Amino acid sequence: MAARSGNTCGIRERLPALLTDLYQFTMAYAYWRAGRNQEPAVFELFFRDNPFGGGFSLFAGLQDCLLFLDSFRFTDQDVEFLRSILPPTTDPAFFQFLLGLDCSAVALRSVPEGSVAFARVPLMEVEGPLAVVQLLETSLLCLVNYASLVCSNAARFRLAAGPKRKLLEMGLRRAQGPDGGLTASRYTHIGGFDLTSNVQAGFLFGIPVVGTMAHSYVTSFTSLEEVWPQVLAAANGAGDPVNVIALIKGWLGRVCELLGAEPGRIHEGELAAFTSYAIAYPHNFLPVIDSYSVGRSGLLNFCTVALALCELGYRPVGVRLDSGDLCSQSVDVRRAFRRCSEHFSVSAFESLIIVGTNNISEQSMTELNEKENEIDAVGVGTHLVTCTKQPSLGCVYKLVEVRGRPKMKISEEPEKSTVPGRKAVYRLIDSEGHPFLDLLCLKAEPPPEAGQPLSCYPLGEENSPAAVTPAQVICLRQEVFSKGQVKDHLCSAAETRAKVQSSLQTLHPRHKRLHEPDSYTVALSEKLHNLVSELQKGSSNFLLAS
């Protein structure tokens, strides 16, 4: 299913130009009063630490950033509101200035969306008139921070689950508001989840949507007398509709005898719920079977109804487990399926799937691979969309150049210092095809060459140069927006998802480990290192002189 591209253009409604911090306007006004608003400036967006204690992140949210830049402008209503909250001494001409602002003079260079990304590597470089690119800060951070975080979280769940197990995102009811829920559905799919329960996300982004039934549906029934209609035609349409109740009563005794249970002990209301649902959805029968007891009722009732469907030519889908020890229950359920398949000669029971959905975390996902289990698909909600292990990626947006002059924040906390100047960013690849170092260079420097040794300064080891020789060099930066135009086509969720998997496959396993991964190296070129040292020295001399 293709995404509905028209719906992605609602960024103006989702992220209007006023959705920002007030101090962006106070700074813009001060720049304007000082006659500096048109000065060329460059900002960079990056994060300082890889999330979840891991060795990497994924960059996501670029498409929304491009749509935001394309639609950025202030309406008369916006400006009237700003007039009411800014000091009454604000020059009225400033509000006319705001009405004329757009991003026609802004350029955005970016790492490709869906790429593996690392701490301190600039994800985006934003260039343009100082007042405009300052006003963009909060919105761009808002669009990148959560998208990248939840996409990275999804990738970790995918790594924990392995490549074969299906993953279902079902976190809308636990998400931070409607927009958070939609963002989570889109970017967890991009990060590696196969399906979503979020219908609106399926409509907007083309993500496959699935759903079964809740416990409330099961507990709403009391007896088979409540089932209506009670007939179902065969799958091939031949013959008269069959009385399903009579068919099910016949199968119930045979199933209980095979599995060593008493028909009188099963919960009739649950059997009625399964029967009613099967009549409504004979091609999509996948009920939740733990409303009362999996072993004493739910499994028996499922097998009974599923066998009746098979007799009519339908293929039931499987079951969902939502409580208790999912691993051991799944083994028991699979054993029962195989016994039914062999005893009743029903091949459809060999392909029934088992879905597990019980407050799944990354740790419990990992444990699934360490225990015997028969779970084919896992649904994840709270721990995925709320990113419970880490609530924020912590992206920042820092000024690196004004009027062609490099700018640097020099902090008392060294990790908060910035790297000055306009840069080029290169990913160095080893002889086995794995990235091993991201190199930050000054924009004017010649690029590194494959097979040629170079000297660089790893961040965190600024006084210890390293010599490396890349087998391949990839330029990470692409110009994606300039002169008011998006430069490339906007990728669908499926296209970006494919990029994520391709990018992750190139990463060495030691950097993908979920626990205690090896640190990936990010380094400065010799010229950039010298510029940092020069500015630090100049700042130190200034402080001594003052």
C-alpha positions as CSV (number, residue, x, y, z in Angstrom):
1,M,0.0,0.0,0.0
2,A,1.4,3.4,-1.0
3,A,1.5,6.3,1.5
4,R,-0.9,9.0,0.8
5,S,1.5,11.8,-0.1
6,G,-1.1,14.5,0.2
7,N,-1.5,13.8,3.9
8,T,2.2,14.4,4.6
9,C,1.8,17.9,3.5
10,G,-0.2,18.8,6.7
11,I,3.1,19.9,8.4
12,R,1.8,23.5,8.5
13,E,-1.0,22.3,10.8
14,R,1.2,20.0,12.8
15,L,4.1,22.4,13.2
16,P,3.2,26.0,12.5
17,A,5.9,28.6,12.7
18,L,4.7,29.7,16.1
19,L,5.5,26.3,17.7
20,T,8.8,27.4,19.1
21,D,10.4,29.1,22.1
22,L,9.8,32.7,22.8
23,Y,13.5,33.5,23.1
24,Q,13.8,32.7,19.3
25,F,11.7,35.8,18.7
26,T,13.5,38.0,21.2
27,M,16.8,37.1,19.7
28,A,15.5,37.6,16.2
29,Y,14.3,41.1,17.2
30,A,17.6,42.0,18.7
31,Y,19.4,40.9,15.6
32,W,17.0,42.9,13.5
33,R,17.4,46.0,15.7
34,A,21.2,45.7,15.4
35,G,21.0,45.4,11.6
36,R,22.4,41.8,11.7
37,N,19.4,39.8,10.7
38,Q,20.7,39.3,7.1
39,E,24.2,38.2,8.2
40,P,25.0,34.8,6.7
41,A,25.1,32.2,9.5
42,V,25.6,28.4,9.9
43,F,24.1,26.2,12.6
44,E,24.7,22.5,13.1
45,L,22.3,19.9,14.7
46,F,23.8,17.0,16.5
47,F,23.6,14.9,19.7
48,R,26.2,14.4,22.3
49,D,25.8,10.7,23.4
50,N,24.5,7.6,21.7
51,P,21.1,6.6,23.2
52,F,20.2,3.7,25.4
53,G,23.8,3.1,26.3
54,G,24.3,1.7,22.8
55,G,26.9,2.2,20.1
56,F,24.8,4.0,17.5
57,S,21.7,6.0,16.7
58,L,19.6,6.3,13.6
59,F,18.9,9.6,12.0
60,A,15.2,10.2,11.4
61,G,12.8,13.1,10.9
62,L,14.5,14.7,7.9
63,Q,11.4,14.5,5.7
64,D,9.4,16.4,8.2
65,C,12.1,19.0,8.5
66,L,12.0,19.6,4.7
67,L,8.3,19.9,4.7
68,F,8.5,22.4,7.6
69,L,11.1,24.5,5.8
70,D,9.0,24.4,2.6
71,S,5.9,25.7,4.5
72,F,7.7,28.1,7.0
73,R,6.0,31.5,7.1
74,F,4.0,33.7,9.5
75,T,0.4,34.6,9.0
76,D,-1.3,37.9,9.9
77,Q,-2.9,36.1,12.9
78,D,0.6,34.8,14.0
79,V,2.0,38.2,13.9
80,E,-0.9,39.8,15.8
81,F,-0.4,37.3,18.6
82,L,3.4,38.0,18.7
83,R,2.5,41.7,18.9
84,S,0.4,41.0,22.0
85,I,3.1,39.1,23.9
86,L,6.3,40.9,22.9
87,P,7.1,44.1,24.9
88,P,5.0,47.1,23.8
89,T,8.2,49.0,22.9
90,T,8.9,46.5,20.1
91,D,9.3,48.5,16.8
92,P,6.2,47.9,14.6
93,A,8.4,47.5,11.6
94,F,9.7,44.2,13.1
95,F,6.3,42.7,12.6
96,Q,6.3,43.6,9.0
97,F,9.7,42.0,8.7
98,L,8.3,38.8,10.1
99,L,5.4,38.8,7.6
100,G,7.9,38.7,4.8
101,L,10.1,35.8,6.2
102,D,10.4,32.4,4.5
103,C,13.1,29.9,3.8
104,S,13.9,31.0,0.3
105,A,17.5,31.9,1.4
106,V,18.0,28.9,3.6
107,A,20.1,25.8,2.6
108,L,20.1,22.5,4.5
109,R,22.8,19.9,4.1
110,S,22.1,16.6,5.8
111,V,23.1,13.0,6.5
112,P,20.7,10.8,4.6
113,E,17.6,9.9,6.6
114,G,17.8,6.4,7.8
115,S,21.5,6.4,8.2
116,V,23.4,5.1,11.2
117,A,24.6,8.1,13.1
118,F,27.0,8.7,16.0
119,A,27.5,11.1,18.8
120,R,29.0,14.5,18.0
121,V,28.7,14.0,14.2
122,P,26.6,16.9,12.8
123,L,23.4,15.5,11.3
124,M,22.3,18.7,9.7
125,E,23.9,22.0,8.7
126,V,21.5,24.9,8.3
127,E,22.8,28.0,6.5
128,G,21.0,31.2,5.8
129,P,20.2,34.7,7.2
130,L,21.0,34.8,10.9
131,A,17.5,35.8,12.1
132,V,15.7,33.1,10.0
133,V,18.0,30.2,10.9
134,Q,17.8,31.2,14.5
135,L,14.0,31.0,14.4
136,L,14.2,27.4,13.0
137,E,16.1,26.0,15.9
138,T,13.3,24.7,18.2
139,S,11.2,23.3,15.5
140,L,14.0,21.4,13.8
141,L,15.0,19.9,17.2
142,C,11.5,18.9,17.9
143,L,11.2,17.1,14.6
144,V,14.5,15.2,14.8
145,N,14.9,14.4,18.6
146,Y,11.9,12.0,19.1
147,A,11.9,10.6,15.6
148,S,15.5,9.6,15.8
149,L,15.2,8.3,19.4
150,V,12.1,6.1,18.8
151,C,13.6,4.9,15.4
152,S,16.8,3.9,17.2
153,N,14.7,2.2,20.0
154,A,12.8,0.2,17.3
155,A,16.1,-0.9,15.7
156,R,17.3,-2.2,19.1
157,F,14.1,-4.2,19.5
158,R,14.7,-5.6,16.0
159,L,18.2,-6.6,16.9
160,A,17.0,-8.2,20.1
161,A,14.2,-10.1,18.2
162,G,16.4,-11.3,15.4
163,P,15.5,-11.0,11.7
164,K,12.7,-13.6,11.4
165,R,10.3,-12.8,14.2
166,K,7.5,-10.3,13.1
167,L,7.2,-7.2,15.2
168,L,4.0,-5.3,15.8
169,E,3.9,-1.7,17.2
170,M,0.8,-1.2,19.3
171,G,1.7,1.8,21.5
172,L,-0.8,4.4,20.4
173,R,-2.8,4.3,23.7
174,R,0.4,4.8,25.7
175,A,2.0,7.4,23.5
176,Q,2.6,11.1,24.4
177,G,-0.5,12.5,22.7
178,P,-1.9,11.9,19.1
179,D,1.1,13.4,17.3
180,G,3.5,11.4,19.4
181,G,1.5,8.3,18.6
182,L,1.7,8.9,14.8
183,T,5.4,9.8,15.0
184,A,6.0,6.6,16.9
185,S,4.1,4.4,14.4
186,R,6.0,5.9,11.4
187,Y,9.5,5.8,12.8
188,T,9.2,2.5,14.6
189,H,8.2,1.0,11.2
190,I,11.3,2.7,9.7
191,G,13.4,1.4,12.5
192,G,12.4,-2.2,11.8
193,F,8.9,-3.0,13.0
194,D,6.7,-4.8,10.4
195,L,3.2,-3.8,11.4
196,T,1.2,-1.3,13.4
197,S,-2.2,-1.3,15.2
198,N,-2.5,2.5,14.4
199,V,-5.1,2.9,11.7
200,Q,-4.3,6.5,11.0
201,A,-0.6,5.7,10.6
202,G,-1.6,3.1,8.0
203,F,-3.7,5.7,6.2
204,L,-1.0,8.3,6.2
205,F,2.2,6.3,5.8
206,G,1.2,3.1,4.1
207,I,2.3,0.9,7.1
208,P,0.6,-2.5,7.2
209,V,-2.2,-2.4,9.9
210,V,-3.3,-5.4,11.9
211,G,-5.6,-6.1,14.9
212,T,-7.5,-8.9,16.5
213,M,-9.7,-8.6,19.6
214,A,-9.5,-7.4,23.2
215,H,-10.4,-9.3,26.3
216,S,-13.5,-7.1,26.6
217,Y,-14.9,-8.8,23.5
218,V,-14.4,-12.2,25.0
219,T,-15.8,-11.3,28.4
220,S,-18.9,-9.7,26.9
221,F,-20.3,-13.1,26.0
222,T,-21.9,-15.6,28.5
223,S,-23.3,-18.5,26.4
224,L,-23.6,-19.9,22.9
225,E,-27.2,-18.6,22.8
226,E,-25.8,-15.1,22.3
227,V,-24.1,-16.0,19.0
228,W,-25.9,-14.5,16.0
229,P,-25.9,-15.3,13.2
230,Q,-25.3,-19.0,13.8
231,V,-24.7,-20.0,10.2
232,L,-21.7,-19.7,7.9
233,A,-21.3,-20.6,4.2
234,A,-18.4,-22.8,3.2
235,A,-15.4,-20.9,1.9
236,N,-16.0,-22.1,-1.7
237,G,-19.6,-20.9,-1.5
238,A,-21.0,-24.4,-2.3
239,G,-24.1,-25.7,-0.6
240,D,-26.3,-24.1,2.0
241,P,-24.9,-22.2,5.0
242,V,-23.9,-24.5,7.9
243,N,-25.1,-24.2,11.5
244,V,-21.8,-23.4,13.2
245,I,-23.1,-24.0,16.7
246,A,-23.9,-27.6,15.9
247,L,-20.5,-28.0,14.2
248,I,-18.6,-26.5,17.1
249,K,-20.4,-28.7,19.7
250,G,-19.3,-31.7,17.7
251,W,-15.7,-30.6,17.6
252,L,-15.6,-29.6,21.2
253,G,-15.9,-33.2,22.6
254,R,-13.2,-34.5,20.1
255,V,-10.8,-31.7,21.0
256,C,-11.2,-32.2,24.8
257,E,-10.8,-36.0,24.4
258,L,-7.6,-35.5,22.4
259,L,-6.1,-32.9,24.8
260,G,-7.2,-34.6,28.0
261,A,-9.8,-32.0,29.1
262,E,-13.4,-32.1,30.2
263,P,-15.9,-30.3,28.0
264,G,-17.8,-29.1,31.0
265,R,-14.8,-27.2,32.4
266,I,-14.3,-24.8,29.5
267,H,-15.7,-21.3,29.6
268,E,-18.8,-21.2,27.4
269,G,-18.8,-17.4,27.1
270,E,-15.3,-17.6,25.7
271,L,-16.4,-20.3,23.2
272,A,-19.3,-18.1,22.2
273,A,-17.0,-15.1,21.7
274,F,-14.6,-17.1,19.5
275,T,-17.6,-18.5,17.5
276,S,-19.1,-15.1,16.9
277,Y,-15.8,-13.6,15.9
278,A,-15.0,-16.6,13.6
279,I,-18.4,-16.1,11.8
280,A,-17.7,-12.4,11.4
281,Y,-14.0,-12.9,10.2
282,P,-13.6,-16.5,9.0
283,H,-10.5,-15.6,7.0
284,N,-8.9,-13.6,9.9
285,F,-9.5,-15.7,13.0
286,L,-6.9,-14.8,15.6
287,P,-8.4,-14.5,19.1
288,V,-6.7,-13.7,22.4
289,I,-6.9,-16.9,24.5
290,D,-5.9,-15.9,28.0
291,S,-9.1,-14.2,29.2
292,Y,-9.7,-17.0,31.7
293,S,-7.2,-19.8,31.4
294,V,-5.0,-20.7,28.4
295,G,-4.6,-24.4,29.2
296,R,-8.1,-25.1,30.7
297,S,-10.2,-23.0,28.4
298,G,-8.7,-20.6,25.8
299,L,-6.6,-23.1,23.9
300,L,-9.4,-25.7,23.8
301,N,-12.0,-23.2,22.6
302,F,-9.6,-21.9,19.9
303,C,-8.9,-25.4,18.5
304,T,-12.6,-26.2,18.5
305,V,-13.6,-23.2,16.5
306,A,-10.5,-23.3,14.3
307,L,-11.2,-27.0,13.3
308,A,-14.8,-26.0,12.5
309,L,-13.5,-23.3,10.2
310,C,-11.1,-25.7,8.6
311,E,-14.0,-28.1,7.9
312,L,-15.7,-25.3,6.0
313,G,-12.6,-24.6,4.0
314,Y,-11.2,-21.6,5.8
315,R,-7.7,-21.2,7.2
316,P,-7.6,-19.7,10.8
317,V,-4.6,-17.5,11.5
318,G,-3.5,-18.2,15.0
319,V,-3.7,-17.0,18.6
320,R,-2.5,-14.2,20.9
321,L,-1.1,-14.7,24.4
322,D,-1.2,-11.6,26.6
323,S,-0.3,-12.8,30.1
324,G,1.8,-15.2,32.1
325,D,4.9,-17.0,30.9
326,L,4.7,-16.5,27.2
327,C,7.5,-18.8,26.4
328,S,6.2,-21.9,28.2
329,Q,2.6,-21.2,27.1
330,S,3.7,-20.9,23.5
331,V,5.4,-24.3,23.7
332,D,2.2,-25.9,25.1
333,V,0.1,-24.2,22.5
334,R,2.3,-25.3,19.6
335,R,2.3,-28.9,21.0
336,A,-1.5,-28.8,21.0
337,F,-1.6,-27.5,17.4
338,R,0.7,-30.3,16.2
339,R,-1.4,-33.0,17.9
340,C,-4.6,-31.6,16.3
341,S,-2.9,-31.5,12.9
342,E,-1.7,-35.1,13.1
343,H,-4.8,-36.6,14.8
344,F,-7.4,-34.8,12.6
345,S,-5.2,-34.6,9.5
346,V,-5.7,-30.8,9.3
347,S,-2.6,-29.3,7.6
348,A,-3.8,-25.7,8.3
349,F,-2.8,-26.2,12.0
350,E,0.8,-26.5,11.0
351,S,1.0,-22.9,9.9
352,L,-0.9,-21.3,12.8
353,I,1.0,-18.4,14.3
354,I,1.4,-17.4,18.0
355,V,1.6,-13.8,18.9
356,G,2.9,-12.6,22.3
357,T,1.9,-9.2,23.8
358,N,2.7,-8.8,27.5
359,N,4.4,-5.5,28.4
360,I,7.4,-6.5,26.2
361,S,10.7,-4.6,26.9
362,E,14.0,-4.9,25.2
363,Q,15.2,-7.2,28.0
364,S,12.2,-9.5,27.7
365,M,12.7,-9.5,23.9
366,T,16.3,-10.6,24.4
367,E,15.2,-13.3,26.8
368,L,12.8,-14.8,24.1
369,N,15.9,-15.8,22.2
370,E,17.4,-17.4,25.3
371,K,14.4,-19.6,26.2
372,E,12.6,-22.3,24.3
373,N,9.5,-20.7,22.8
374,E,7.2,-20.9,19.7
375,I,6.3,-17.2,19.4
376,D,6.2,-16.1,15.8
377,A,5.3,-12.4,16.3
378,V,5.6,-9.9,19.2
379,G,3.5,-6.9,19.9
380,V,5.3,-4.0,21.7
381,G,3.7,-0.9,23.1
382,T,4.7,1.1,26.2
383,H,8.5,0.4,26.3
384,L,8.8,1.1,22.6
385,V,6.9,4.3,22.0
386,T,7.7,6.0,25.4
387,C,11.4,5.0,25.2
388,T,11.4,4.1,28.9
389,K,15.1,3.4,29.0
390,Q,15.9,7.0,27.8
391,P,13.2,9.7,27.3
392,S,15.2,12.1,25.1
393,L,18.0,11.9,22.5
394,G,19.3,15.4,23.5
395,C,19.9,16.9,20.1
396,V,21.3,20.4,20.2
397,Y,21.5,23.2,17.5
398,K,24.7,25.3,17.7
399,L,26.1,28.2,15.8
400,V,29.4,27.4,14.1
401,E,29.9,30.3,11.7
402,V,28.8,34.0,11.2
403,R,29.9,36.2,8.3
404,G,32.4,33.5,7.3
405,R,34.0,33.5,10.7
406,P,34.1,30.2,12.7
407,K,32.3,30.4,16.1
408,M,32.8,28.1,19.0
409,K,31.1,27.6,22.4
410,I,33.8,27.0,25.0
411,S,32.2,25.5,28.0
412,E,33.5,24.7,31.5
413,E,32.1,21.3,30.8
414,P,34.3,20.1,27.9
415,E,31.7,17.8,26.5
416,K,29.5,20.8,25.9
417,S,32.1,22.7,23.8
418,T,31.3,22.8,20.1
419,V,33.4,22.2,17.0
420,P,33.6,25.5,15.0
421,G,33.4,26.3,11.3
422,R,31.6,24.9,8.3
423,K,32.5,21.3,7.8
424,A,32.4,18.3,5.5
425,V,31.7,15.0,7.1
426,Y,33.2,11.7,5.7
427,R,32.6,8.1,6.8
428,L,35.7,5.9,6.4
429,I,35.2,2.3,5.5
430,D,37.6,-0.6,6.2
431,S,38.6,-3.4,3.8
432,E,35.7,-5.5,5.0
433,G,33.1,-2.9,4.1
434,H,32.4,-1.8,7.7
435,P,32.5,1.9,8.7
436,F,35.2,2.5,11.4
437,L,35.6,6.3,11.7
438,D,33.6,9.5,10.9
439,L,35.9,12.3,10.0
440,L,35.0,16.0,10.5
441,C,37.0,18.3,8.2
442,L,36.8,22.0,7.4
443,K,34.7,22.7,4.4
444,A,37.6,24.0,2.3
445,E,39.8,21.0,2.9
446,P,40.3,18.4,0.2
447,P,38.5,15.2,0.9
448,P,40.3,12.1,2.2
449,E,41.1,9.5,-0.4
450,A,40.7,5.8,-0.4
451,G,44.0,4.0,0.1
452,Q,45.8,7.1,1.3
453,P,46.9,7.4,5.0
454,L,45.8,10.4,7.0
455,S,46.3,11.8,10.4
456,C,43.3,12.7,12.6
457,Y,42.4,13.5,16.2
458,P,39.7,11.3,17.8
459,L,37.3,13.3,19.9
460,G,38.0,12.7,23.6
461,E,41.6,12.1,22.8
462,E,42.4,15.5,21.3
463,N,46.1,15.4,22.0
464,S,46.7,11.9,20.6
465,P,46.7,11.9,16.8
466,A,45.8,8.6,15.0
467,A,46.9,7.4,11.6
468,V,44.3,5.6,9.5
469,T,44.0,4.4,5.9
470,P,40.4,4.0,4.6
471,A,39.6,1.4,2.0
472,Q,36.6,3.6,0.9
473,V,35.4,7.1,1.7
474,I,31.8,8.2,1.8
475,C,30.7,11.8,1.9
476,L,27.8,11.9,4.4
477,R,26.5,15.4,3.6
478,Q,23.9,16.0,0.9
479,E,22.3,19.3,0.0
480,V,18.6,18.5,0.5
481,F,17.1,22.0,0.5
482,S,18.1,25.3,-1.1
483,K,16.6,28.5,-2.5
484,G,13.2,27.5,-1.0
485,Q,13.1,24.1,-2.8
486,V,13.3,20.5,-1.6
487,K,16.2,19.1,-3.8
488,D,15.3,15.5,-3.8
489,H,12.1,13.4,-3.8
490,L,10.5,12.7,-0.4
491,C,11.0,9.1,0.6
492,S,8.1,6.9,1.7
493,A,8.3,5.1,5.1
494,A,9.1,1.9,3.2
495,E,12.0,3.4,1.3
496,T,13.5,4.9,4.4
497,R,13.0,1.6,6.2
498,A,15.0,-0.1,3.5
499,K,17.8,2.5,4.0
500,V,17.9,1.8,7.7
501,Q,18.3,-2.0,7.2
502,S,21.0,-1.4,4.6
503,S,22.9,1.0,6.9
504,L,22.7,-1.3,9.9
505,Q,23.9,-4.3,7.9
506,T,27.2,-2.4,7.1
507,L,27.8,-1.7,10.8
508,H,30.3,-4.0,12.5
509,P,28.6,-6.4,15.1
510,R,30.8,-5.0,17.9
511,H,29.1,-1.6,17.4
512,K,25.6,-3.1,17.2
513,R,25.9,-5.0,20.5
514,L,23.0,-4.0,22.7
515,H,25.2,-4.2,25.8
516,E,28.7,-2.8,26.2
517,P,29.3,-2.1,22.5
518,D,32.7,-0.9,21.3
519,S,32.9,2.9,20.9
520,Y,32.8,4.2,17.4
521,T,35.5,6.7,16.6
522,V,34.6,10.3,15.6
523,A,37.7,12.4,14.8
524,L,38.8,15.9,13.6
525,S,41.1,16.5,10.7
526,E,44.4,18.0,11.5
527,K,43.3,21.4,10.2
528,L,40.1,21.4,12.1
529,H,41.9,20.3,15.3
530,N,44.3,23.2,14.8
531,L,41.4,25.6,14.5
532,V,39.8,24.3,17.7
533,S,43.1,24.7,19.5
534,E,43.6,28.2,18.2
535,L,40.1,29.4,19.3
536,Q,40.5,27.7,22.7
537,K,43.8,29.5,23.1
538,G,42.4,32.8,22.0
539,S,39.6,32.5,24.5
540,S,42.0,31.6,27.3
541,N,44.2,34.6,26.4
542,F,41.1,36.9,26.4
543,L,40.1,35.7,29.9
544,L,43.6,36.2,31.2
545,A,43.7,39.7,29.7
546,S,40.3,40.7,31.1
